[in-house]
Amino acid sequence: MKKNKRKEPEETISDMASYQEQYLKPIELDRRRCVYISKGNHDVLTSLIRSLNVKGLTIGGYIDNVISEHIQKHKAEINHLYRRERNDLV
């Protein structure tokens, strides 16, 4: 019988450390708002956050970190779509 070998991520250790610094850091969320995500995504995030055992790290904080980075990375596209749609509404 063959043992199933676990596939290791292709990223280097520094890439993984960078990911942790960017997304897996506790943040304080003031004036929080409720949003909904799929059960599957929630299950994955719950397992990840619990396994890391980082004090103060929450699913909401993780999601906020990911969205903040996404908005910064795609700022030009987001602003273009916003202006285009806004102009079309008038």
N, C-alpha and C positions, 0 to 999 in steps of 0.2 A: 504494500500500500504506500502510495506517495503522500508525503506530508505537504499540505498546502503552505507554500512559502508566502509570507507576508510581503507585499510589495512596498518598498520604501519610496517615499516621495522623491521626485527628481531634484527638488530644490536643495541647495547647499545648506549647511548648518547656519550660515550667516543670513540666508534668505528666511529661514524659519525663525531666527531670532528677530529679524526685522518685522516679520509678520506679527510676532508676539508683542513687540514694542508698539506697533501701529494699532492693532485691534484688540489685543487681550490685556488691556490695562484698565483697572477700575477708574470710573469717572463718576462724579456726582451729578445726577440729573435733577436740575431744579425746574420747576414748572413743567412736569412731565405731561405727556399726552398719550392716550391709548391708540394703538394701531394693531392690526391683525395680520398674522402670518399663517401659512399653512401648518397643519399639524405635523407633517413630515419635517419641515424646516425647524419647527419648535422642538421636536424630538431630538434632532441632530444637535441643535444648539444647547439644549438641556444636558445632553450627554457630554458634550465638549466642556461646557462651563463647570459642571460637577467634577469631571475628571481632573481638571487643572487645579482645583482647590485653591484658587487665588482669592484672598480676602477682599470683599467689595466688588468682585467681578460679577456682573449680572448679564442676563440675556439682553435687557434693554440697553445697557452700556455698550455691549458688543455691537448691537445693531446700530446704535448712534455713532460709534467709531467707524463702522463700515460705510454708513451713509454719508458721514462728514467727508471721508476720503473720496468717495464717489462724486460728490458735489464739487469738490475742489478740482478733481481730475477732469471732469466734464463741464466745467463752468462755462466755457464758450458755447458749447452745444446747447446747454440748458438755457442760457440767456438768449440765444438765437431763437429757440423754439418758443420761449416765453414772449419775446417781442413779436414774433410772427403771429402767434395765436392771439395775442392781445390786440394787434392791429386788425386782425380779421373779425374780431368781435364788434368793432365799432361800425 
